[in-house]
């Protein structure tokens, strides 16, 4: 019988593994044996199995019969599909966020503060610390857009895509120059949003998505590695 304690431990294991997958610490194709996870997390097999089932339902883990679990692989088709879908959703979301910020002084201040942080990052010399700061700020910006989206279904759908988006960030930013470009793209998004120009904001986020997709494909073509299941 599953207990409340098992459920809470499953939540903890799920959250930890999800974060490690998003950050690329658990690379696509990495085996996830129950025994190793029990030893690593201190949880029993029941919450570990529950966490793996939840990750599988989210598309982050593959449960392979007679082989066990592994971090789901990345394919060119899955990347294409994700960015095609995001290109339909996110321009609509930033349009709504732009309209919301025009009517909400608090929201406008939030985006103004993030714009200032992006500008500060643009002046910093490249480093791992700067890259981490950019990832954290870009993530906050994305969640702020989601939070300002008034359509509940649109908001929820984009939020559900976030783990898949996050794990591809590592592929997009293997090229250090991509971070430089991405900072400028985020400044453009902020400027359009703060100017109340929904069309320009939607165009800016579309250009950002196109650039990210091109960079991911270029990096996969250079050398995807054994853990990536690259399909045409």
C-alpha positions in Angstrom: 0.0 0.0 0.0 1.3 3.5 -0.9 1.6 5.8 2.1 1.7 9.6 2.3 5.4 9.4 3.1 6.0 7.4 -0.1 4.1 10.0 -2.1 6.2 12.9 -0.6 9.4 10.9 -1.3 8.2 10.3 -4.9 7.7 14.1 -5.2 11.3 14.7 -4.0 12.8 12.1 -6.3 10.7 13.3 -9.3 11.7 17.0 -8.7 15.4 16.1 -8.3 15.6 13.9 -11.5 13.5 16.4 -13.5 16.0 19.2 -12.6 19.0 17.0 -13.4 17.5 16.2 -16.8 16.6 19.8 -17.5 20.1 21.0 -16.6 21.7 18.3 -18.8 23.4 16.6 -15.8 21.5 13.5 -16.8 22.2 13.3 -20.6 19.7 11.8 -23.1 20.0 8.0 -23.1 21.4 7.8 -19.5 20.3 4.6 -17.8 18.3 5.1 -14.6 18.5 1.9 -12.7 16.1 1.6 -9.7 18.9 0.3 -7.5 21.3 3.2 -8.2 18.5 5.7 -7.7 17.6 4.1 -4.4 21.2 4.4 -3.3 21.6 8.0 -4.6 18.3 9.4 -3.3 17.8 7.4 -0.1 14.2 6.6 -1.1 12.8 3.1 -1.3 11.9 1.4 -4.6 8.2 2.4 -4.4 8.7 6.2 -4.6 11.5 5.7 -7.1 9.2 3.7 -9.4 6.5 6.3 -9.0 8.9 9.2 -9.9 10.0 7.3 -13.0 6.4 6.7 -14.1 5.7 10.4 -13.7 8.8 11.4 -15.7 7.8 8.9 -18.4 4.3 10.4 -18.6 6.0 13.8 -19.1 8.1 12.4 -21.9 11.4 12.9 -20.1 12.1 9.2 -19.4 11.6 6.1 -21.5 10.6 2.8 -19.7 12.0 0.1 -21.9 10.7 -3.5 -21.3 13.4 -5.8 -19.9 15.9 -3.0 -19.9 14.6 -0.5 -17.4 14.4 3.3 -17.5 16.6 5.8 -19.3 16.5 9.5 -20.0 14.5 9.9 -23.2 16.6 10.5 -26.3 16.6 13.5 -28.5 15.8 13.3 -32.2 15.8 15.9 -35.0 12.1 15.2 -35.5 11.3 15.7 -31.8 13.2 19.0 -31.8 11.4 20.2 -35.0 8.1 19.2 -33.5 8.8 21.1 -30.3 9.9 24.3 -31.9 7.0 24.2 -34.5 4.6 24.0 -31.6 6.4 26.7 -29.6 6.3 29.0 -32.6 2.5 28.7 -32.6 2.1 29.3 -28.9 4.7 31.7 -27.7 4.1 34.6 -30.0 0.5 34.6 -28.9 1.6 34.4 -25.3 4.0 37.4 -25.5 1.2 39.4 -27.3 -1.0 38.8 -24.3 1.8 39.6 -21.9 2.5 42.9 -23.7 -1.1 43.9 -23.4 -1.1 42.9 -19.7 2.0 44.9 -18.9 0.5 48.0 -20.5 -2.4 47.8 -18.1 -0.5 46.6 -15.0 2.2 48.9 -13.5 3.6 46.1 -11.3 4.0 43.8 -14.2 5.7 46.5 -16.2 8.1 47.1 -13.4 8.9 43.4 -13.3 9.8 43.3 -17.0 11.7 46.6 -16.7 13.9 45.1 -14.0 14.6 42.1 -16.1 15.4 44.3 -19.1 18.0 46.1 -16.9 19.5 42.7 -15.9 19.7 41.6 -19.5 21.5 44.8 -20.4 23.9 44.3 -17.5 24.6 40.7 -18.7 25.4 42.0 -22.2 28.2 44.1 -20.8 29.8 41.3 -18.8 32.7 39.3 -20.1 31.9 35.7 -21.1 32.2 33.1 -18.2 30.4 30.1 -16.8 29.0 32.4 -14.1 27.6 34.7 -16.7 26.1 31.9 -18.6 24.4 30.5 -15.5 23.1 34.0 -14.7 21.7 34.3 -18.2 20.0 30.9 -18.0 18.4 31.8 -14.7 17.2 35.2 -16.0 15.9 33.8 -19.3 14.0 31.2 -17.3 12.5 34.0 -15.1 11.6 35.9 -18.2 9.8 32.9 -19.8 7.8 32.2 -16.6 6.9 35.9 -16.4 5.5 35.7 -19.9 3.6 32.5 -19.0 2.2 34.2 -15.8 1.1 37.2 -17.8 -0.8 35.1 -20.4 -4.5 35.5 -19.7 -5.6 32.4 -21.6 -5.5 29.5 -19.2 -5.1 26.7 -21.8 -2.3 28.6 -23.5 -0.6 29.3 -20.2 -0.8 25.6 -19.1 0.4 24.2 -22.4 3.5 26.4 -22.6 4.3 25.5 -18.9 4.1 21.8 -19.7 6.6 22.2 -22.5 9.2 23.9 -20.2 11.2 20.8 -19.2 11.6 19.8 -22.8 12.6 23.4 -23.7 15.1 23.6 -20.8 17.0 20.4 -21.7 17.5 21.6 -25.3 19.1 24.8 -24.0 22.4 22.9 -23.5 22.4 22.1 -27.2 21.6 25.6 -28.2 24.3 27.2 -26.2 27.2 24.8 -26.9 28.3 27.6 -29.2 29.3 30.5 -26.9 28.3 33.0 -29.6 24.7 31.8 -29.3 24.5 33.2 -25.7 25.6 36.6 -27.0 22.9 36.6 -29.7 20.3 35.3 -27.2 21.0 38.1 -24.8 20.3 40.6 -27.6 17.2 38.8 -28.6 15.9 39.0 -25.1 16.6 42.7 -25.0 14.6 43.1 -28.2 11.7 41.1 -26.7 11.8 43.3 -23.5 11.9 46.5 -25.5 9.0 45.6 -27.7 6.9 44.5 -24.7 7.7 47.6 -22.7 6.9 49.8 -25.7 3.5 48.1 -25.9 4.2 46.8 -29.4 2.6 43.4 -29.4 3.4 42.8 -33.1 7.1 43.5 -32.6 7.2 41.4 -29.4 5.7 38.5 -31.3 8.2 38.9 -34.2 11.1 39.1 -31.7 10.2 35.9 -30.0 9.7 34.2 -33.3 13.2 35.2 -34.4 14.6 33.9 -31.2 12.9 30.5 -31.6 14.2 30.3 -35.2 17.8 31.2 -34.2 17.7 28.6 -31.3 16.4 25.9 -33.6 19.1 26.6 -36.3 21.8 26.5 -33.6 20.6 23.2 -32.2 20.5 21.6 -35.6 23.9 22.9 -36.4 25.3 21.5 -33.1 23.7 18.1 -33.6 25.1 17.9 -37.1 28.6 18.6 -35.8 28.6 15.7 -33.4 25.5 14.6 -31.6 27.2 11.8 -29.6 26.0 8.3 -28.8 23.3 9.4 -26.4 21.3 11.3 -29.0 19.0 9.4 -31.3 19.3 11.6 -34.3 16.6 11.0 -36.9 15.9 13.0 -40.1 
